[in-house]
Amino acid sequence: MKHTRSLVDYLTEFSFQRTIDSTSATLEGKDILIYGASEAFSHVYKSYDFSNFNIIGIVDIKFKEGGRFLGHKKYSPNSIPKDLPFTLLIATLNPETIISFIGKDLYPKYGEFSYLSLFEDYFNRNLNILRESANAADPKKIILGSGDTSLEGWISTDSDYLDISKGFHWSRLFKESSIDNLLAEHVFEHIPFSKIDKCFENIHKCLKKGGKLRFVVPDGNHPSSYYREMTKPGGWGNGASDHKVFFTLDLLKEIVDSDDFSLSPVEYFDGEGKFHQRKYAEDGGFVKRTADQYPKYSGKEKRSFLDSIPSALRKQFIENDFAYTSLFVDIIKM
């Protein structure tokens, strides 16, 4: 179940215009650059009165050229004039990421400048809700990178509040050796390979002995070139443009320290393209993207899929009527 408050609920409950007015009073007489051109900020800007801010532009990494956004001049982080004095108002829902970016990238270029976060209270309240929920949960079952996924008895998290590569994100929510189950369905393929070891180090620290990480990613050994072109890093499938690693069971065995974890494969293709599958207990986390659960292909899509499989390996797909599968492994703390 979800353990954070939606922005819409927060804006209503805490009369957000008061936050806007008090922030504008703090910044009275200063030229303001706003960082963040998200849908969330657009909604807030159109719904509330920002007339007391002297806004001289809006900054976002997605801005490539000049123009206007919400009636204000657009800047990319690298196109802000160096002689432009400003205070930065962070308008992203996760101010931590931008504050880190300021220190690493903007201060060296523009010198130190003042900044405030418009949504700091919203972020901190949600962080406290997660912390309280985690402390109260027994057993502790956590969904990593949940997106819209929620399960009864599980705490849903996303990277804003729990970036699994950052140790302090774990320590601010969980005690060491306190978590029973983790579910990461199609999460790890979005993490740069250089950060994977740190993720497992953090997970090992926070799982109980015998605790389980349910690890589910696209399978790099899937024999269909249609599937591989869809799910590989930079592939054409939904979200694949952000994929960083194409995992196989052999690669996972190389990455995961056998002194720290044992691996119990549930669903995977071996290096020869043969499919392996066993039943699993759903109380360890229900998985949507499996051979049994994923919607079947039909029509032209089914033909394109089957034609992309070497003929010697095609029979297993026809007889068992499956198409999309995942590399699905339960990783258990020793």
C-alpha positions in Angstrom: 0.0 0.0 0.0 1.1 3.6 -0.6 2.8 5.3 2.4 3.3 8.8 1.0 0.8 11.7 0.7 -0.1 12.7 -2.9 0.8 16.3 -3.9 -2.8 17.2 -4.5 -3.8 16.0 -1.0 -0.9 17.9 0.5 -1.7 21.2 -1.3 -5.3 21.1 0.0 -4.6 20.0 3.5 -1.8 22.5 4.2 -3.2 25.5 2.3 -0.2 25.8 0.0 -0.8 29.5 -0.8 0.5 30.3 2.7 3.7 28.5 1.9 4.0 30.5 -1.4 3.3 33.8 0.4 5.8 33.2 3.2 8.5 32.1 0.7 7.9 35.2 -1.4 8.2 37.4 1.7 11.5 35.8 2.5 12.7 36.5 -1.1 11.3 40.0 -1.4 13.4 42.2 -3.6 15.4 39.4 -5.0 15.6 38.1 -8.6 14.4 34.5 -8.7 15.3 31.7 -11.0 13.0 28.7 -10.5 14.5 25.3 -11.0 12.1 22.7 -12.3 9.6 22.6 -15.2 7.7 19.5 -14.1 4.0 18.9 -14.5 3.7 19.2 -10.7 5.2 22.7 -10.7 3.1 23.7 -13.8 0.0 22.6 -11.9 1.0 24.6 -8.8 2.0 27.7 -10.8 -1.4 27.8 -12.6 -3.4 27.1 -9.4 -1.8 29.5 -7.0 -0.7 33.2 -6.9 3.0 33.7 -7.6 2.7 37.4 -8.4 4.8 38.5 -5.4 7.9 36.7 -6.8 10.2 38.6 -9.1 10.7 35.6 -11.4 13.4 36.2 -14.1 13.4 32.7 -15.6 12.8 29.0 -15.2 15.7 26.5 -15.3 15.4 22.9 -16.3 17.9 20.3 -17.7 15.4 19.4 -20.4 15.5 22.9 -21.9 17.8 22.9 -24.9 17.2 26.3 -26.5 15.7 29.7 -25.7 12.0 30.4 -25.5 9.5 30.8 -22.7 7.8 28.5 -20.2 4.8 29.6 -18.2 5.5 33.1 -19.6 9.1 33.2 -18.3 12.4 32.9 -20.1 13.8 29.4 -20.2 17.3 28.5 -19.3 19.2 25.2 -19.3 21.6 24.8 -16.3 24.5 25.7 -18.6 22.9 28.7 -20.3 22.4 30.9 -17.3 24.3 34.2 -17.9 27.3 34.2 -15.5 26.8 37.9 -14.6 23.1 37.3 -13.6 22.6 37.7 -9.9 19.9 35.4 -8.7 18.4 33.3 -5.9 17.3 29.8 -6.9 13.9 28.5 -5.9 13.9 24.7 -6.2 10.5 23.6 -7.5 11.1 19.9 -7.9 9.3 17.5 -5.5 12.7 16.0 -4.5 14.9 18.9 -3.6 17.8 16.6 -2.6 18.7 15.8 -6.1 18.9 19.4 -7.1 20.8 20.5 -4.0 23.4 17.9 -4.9 23.5 19.1 -8.5 24.0 22.7 -7.3 27.1 21.8 -5.2 28.7 19.6 -7.9 27.8 21.4 -11.1 26.4 24.9 -10.6 28.6 26.3 -7.8 31.8 25.6 -9.7 30.4 27.5 -12.7 28.4 30.4 -11.2 29.9 30.7 -7.7 27.8 30.2 -4.6 24.3 31.6 -4.6 21.3 31.3 -2.2 18.6 28.7 -2.8 15.3 27.6 -1.2 13.0 24.7 -1.8 9.3 25.3 -2.5 8.4 21.7 -1.7 10.8 21.0 1.2 8.0 20.6 3.7 6.1 18.2 1.4 9.2 16.1 0.9 10.0 16.0 4.6 6.5 15.1 5.6 6.5 12.1 3.2 9.9 11.0 4.4 8.6 11.0 8.0 5.5 9.0 6.9 7.7 6.4 5.3 10.0 6.3 8.4 7.1 5.8 10.7 5.5 3.2 8.5 8.8 1.3 8.3 9.3 1.4 12.1 5.8 0.1 12.7 5.8 -2.7 10.0 6.2 -6.3 11.2 7.2 -8.1 9.1 9.0 -5.4 7.1 8.2 -5.9 3.4 9.5 -3.1 1.1 8.8 -2.5 -2.6 11.8 -0.7 -4.3 11.2 1.6 -7.2 7.5 0.9 -6.9 6.1 3.4 -9.4 2.4 2.7 -9.2 2.8 -0.7 -7.7 1.2 -1.4 -4.3 0.7 -4.7 -2.4 -1.2 -5.3 0.8 1.2 -5.4 3.7 4.0 -3.9 1.7 5.6 -0.4 1.9 6.0 1.2 -1.5 9.1 3.4 -2.0 10.6 5.2 -5.0 14.0 6.7 -5.7 13.1 10.1 -4.4 13.0 8.7 -0.8 15.0 5.5 -1.2 17.7 5.6 -3.8 19.0 2.1 -3.3 22.6 3.0 -4.2 22.8 5.6 -1.4 23.6 4.3 2.1 22.2 7.3 3.9 18.9 6.8 2.2 18.6 3.3 3.8 19.9 4.4 7.2 17.4 7.2 7.5 14.5 4.7 7.0 15.7 1.4 8.3 17.8 -0.1 11.1 20.5 -2.7 10.1 19.3 -6.3 9.7 15.6 -5.2 10.1 14.0 -6.0 6.7 12.3 -9.3 5.9 11.5 -8.9 2.2 12.5 -6.6 -0.6 10.7 -6.6 -4.0 12.5 -5.0 -7.0 10.6 -5.7 -10.2 12.3 -4.1 -13.2 14.3 -1.7 -11.1 18.0 -2.8 -11.3 18.2 -2.5 -15.1 17.8 1.3 -14.6 20.9 1.5 -12.3 24.3 2.2 -13.7 26.6 -0.8 -13.6 29.1 1.1 -11.5 26.5 1.5 -8.7 25.3 -2.1 -8.6 27.8 -3.3 -6.0 26.9 -0.5 -3.6 23.2 -1.4 -4.0 23.9 -5.0 -2.9 26.1 -3.8 0.0 23.3 -1.6 1.3 20.7 -4.4 0.9 22.9 -6.9 2.7 23.3 -4.4 5.6 19.5 -3.9 6.0 18.1 -7.4 5.3 17.7 -9.8 8.2 19.7 -13.0 8.0 17.6 -15.2 5.7 15.8 -12.1 4.4 15.0 -12.1 0.7 15.4 -9.7 -2.2 13.1 -10.7 -5.1 15.2 -9.5 -8.1 13.3 -9.2 -11.4 14.8 -7.7 -14.6 14.6 -8.2 -18.4 16.5 -11.4 -19.4 19.5 -10.9 -21.6 19.5 -14.6 -22.5 15.9 -14.5 -24.0 16.3 -16.1 -27.4 13.9 -13.7 -29.2 15.8 -10.8 -30.9 12.4 -9.0 -30.9 12.4 -9.2 -27.1 16.1 -8.2 -26.8 15.7 -5.2 -29.1 12.7 -4.1 -27.1 14.3 -4.5 -23.6 18.0 -3.9 -24.1 19.7 -0.6 -22.9 18.4 2.0 -25.4 15.8 -0.4 -26.8 12.5 0.6 -28.3 10.3 -0.7 -25.5 8.6 1.4 -22.8 11.3 2.7 -20.4 14.1 0.9 -22.2 15.8 4.2 -23.2 16.8 4.5 -19.5 18.0 0.9 -19.2 21.7 0.6 -18.2 22.4 -3.1 -17.8 21.2 -6.2 -19.6 21.3 -8.9 -16.9 21.7 -12.6 -17.4 21.8 -15.2 -14.6 25.5 -15.7 -15.2 26.2 -12.0 -14.9 24.2 -11.8 -11.7 26.2 -14.7 -10.3 29.4 -12.7 -11.0 28.1 -9.6 -9.3 26.5 -11.0 -6.2 29.0 -12.1 -3.5 28.4 -15.8 -2.7 29.7 -15.2 0.8 26.8 -12.7 1.4 23.9 -14.1 -0.6 22.6 -17.3 -2.0 20.7 -17.2 -5.4 17.5 -19.2 -6.0 16.4 -18.7 -9.6 12.7 -18.7 -10.3 12.4 -17.9 -14.0 15.3 -17.5 -16.5 16.8 -18.5 -19.8 20.1 -20.3 -19.8 23.0 -19.5 -22.1 21.6 -21.9 -24.7 18.2 -20.3 -24.8 16.3 -22.9 -22.8 13.7 -21.7 -20.4 13.7 -22.7 -16.8 10.8 -22.0 -14.3 9.7 -23.0 -10.9 6.7 -22.0 -8.8 7.2 -19.3 -6.2 5.4 -18.2 -3.1 3.6 -14.9 -3.7 4.0 -13.8 0.0 7.6 -13.0 -1.0 6.2 -10.4 -3.5 3.8 -10.9 -6.5 5.5 -10.3 -9.8 3.6 -9.0 -12.9 6.2 -9.4 -15.7 6.6 -13.2 -15.9 5.8 -15.9 -18.5 2.5 -16.7 -16.7 1.3 -13.2 -15.9 2.4 -11.0 -18.9 -0.3 -10.5 -21.6 0.1 -12.9 -24.5 1.2 -11.6 -27.9 -1.3 -11.9 -30.8 -1.6 -11.2 -34.5 1.3 -9.6 -36.3 3.1 -8.9 -33.0 3.0 -12.7 -32.2 4.3 -13.6 -35.6 7.1 -11.0 -35.4 8.1 -12.4 -32.0 8.1 -16.0 -33.1 9.9 -15.3 -36.3 12.7 -13.7 -34.2 13.4 -16.9 -32.3 15.9 -19.5 -33.7 13.8 -22.4 -35.0 15.4 -24.9 -32.7 14.2 -22.9 -29.7 10.7 -21.9 -30.9 8.9 -25.1 -29.8 9.0 -24.1 -26.0 7.1 -20.9 -26.7 4.4 -22.5 -28.9 3.8 -25.4 -26.5 3.7 -23.3 -23.4 2.1 -20.2 -24.9 4.4 -17.6 -23.4 6.4 -14.7 -24.8 7.6 -12.0 -22.4 9.6 -13.3 -19.5 11.9 -11.9 -16.9 15.1 -12.9 -15.2 13.5 -13.7 -11.8 15.8 -14.6 -8.9 15.3 -14.7 -5.2 18.5 -13.4 -3.5 18.7 -14.5 0.1 21.0 -13.1 2.7 23.3 -15.7 4.2 
